[in-house]
Amino acid sequence: MKPLYNLAGALALALGILGLFLPLLPTTPFLLLASWCFARGSERLHRWLLSHRVLGPYLRDFEAGLGIPLGAKILATVMLWTSLLLAMGRVDGTALPAMLAVLGAGVSLYLWRFVPTRRRAP
């Protein structure tokens, strides 16, 4: 089972990195999935991801239940809705824009209601 977790973690990590550059492809959920998979598949890969210079602090804080900084929540929300509104404007009809709006509302609700906000550095 461990090789499957490692493969899924590597795929999630690749998608998360692509999400840094491609609009509408989320980064954070894929990085969290990669961390979860690596925690079950390879202690070494999980430790590497958590000690990463850029990604590590956010993942460590999230896994410790400390949440994410307020500025990161605001930036994520602005980027999410900017991307969604641009996509909605390029599509004819109402079904896909409505689905995107529901998806955006769900992600926003989760981010602001269930992910703790870290207001200052520990």
C-alpha positions in Angstrom: 0.0 0.0 0.0 2.9 2.4 0.7 4.0 2.6 -2.9 0.5 3.6 -3.9 0.4 6.4 -1.2 3.8 7.6 -2.5 2.6 7.6 -6.1 -0.6 9.5 -5.2 1.5 11.9 -3.1 3.9 12.5 -6.0 1.0 13.1 -8.3 -0.7 15.5 -5.9 2.6 17.3 -5.4 3.0 17.7 -9.1 -0.5 19.0 -9.5 0.0 21.4 -6.6 3.1 22.8 -8.1 1.3 23.2 -11.5 -1.4 25.0 -9.6 1.1 27.8 -8.7 1.2 28.7 -12.4 -2.1 27.6 -13.8 -5.3 29.5 -13.0 -8.2 27.4 -11.7 -5.9 24.6 -10.6 -5.8 24.8 -6.8 -2.5 24.5 -5.0 -3.3 24.1 -1.4 -5.7 21.0 -1.6 -3.1 19.1 -3.6 -0.3 20.0 -1.3 -2.4 18.9 1.7 -3.2 15.7 -0.1 0.5 15.1 -0.9 1.4 15.6 2.7 -1.4 13.2 3.8 -0.3 10.6 1.3 3.4 10.9 2.2 2.6 10.6 5.9 1.2 7.2 5.2 3.7 6.1 2.5 7.1 7.5 3.3 8.3 9.2 6.5 11.3 10.5 4.5 9.1 12.2 1.8 6.7 13.6 4.4 9.6 15.0 6.4 11.1 16.5 3.2 7.8 18.2 2.3 7.3 19.6 5.9 10.9 20.9 5.9 10.5 22.6 2.5 11.6 26.2 2.7 8.5 27.7 1.1 5.7 25.1 1.5 6.8 23.6 4.9 5.7 26.3 7.3 2.1 26.4 5.9 1.8 22.6 5.9 3.3 22.3 9.4 1.0 24.9 10.8 -2.1 23.3 9.1 -1.2 19.8 10.4 -0.6 21.2 13.9 -4.1 22.8 13.9 -2.7 26.3 13.9 -4.4 27.3 10.6 -3.1 29.7 8.1 -2.3 33.4 8.3 -5.1 35.9 7.8 -3.3 37.4 4.8 -3.0 34.0 3.1 -6.8 33.5 3.6 -7.5 36.9 2.0 -5.2 36.3 -0.9 -6.6 32.8 -1.5 -10.1 34.1 -1.5 -9.3 37.0 -3.8 -7.4 34.7 -6.2 -10.2 32.1 -6.1 -13.0 34.5 -6.9 -11.0 36.4 -9.5 -10.3 33.1 -11.4 -13.8 31.9 -11.0 -15.4 35.2 -12.2 -13.1 35.3 -15.2 -14.0 31.7 -16.1 -17.7 32.4 -15.6 -17.5 35.4 -18.0 -16.0 33.2 -20.7 -18.7 30.5 -20.7 -22.0 30.7 -22.4 -25.1 29.5 -20.6 -25.9 29.4 -16.9 -25.2 25.8 -15.8 -21.4 25.9 -15.6 -21.2 29.4 -14.1 -23.7 28.3 -11.5 -21.6 25.2 -10.7 -18.5 27.3 -10.4 -20.3 29.7 -8.1 -21.4 26.8 -5.9 -17.9 25.4 -5.9 -16.4 28.8 -5.0 -18.9 29.3 -2.2 -18.1 25.8 -0.8 -14.3 26.4 -0.9 -14.8 29.9 0.7 -17.1 28.5 3.4 -14.6 25.8 4.2 -11.6 28.2 4.3 -13.3 30.9 6.5 -15.4 28.6 8.7 -13.4 25.5 9.3 -9.7 26.4 8.8 -8.4 28.3 11.8 -6.9 31.7 11.3 -3.4 32.3 12.7 -3.3 36.0 13.4 0.3 36.2 14.5 3.4 34.1 14.3 3.9 31.6 17.1 
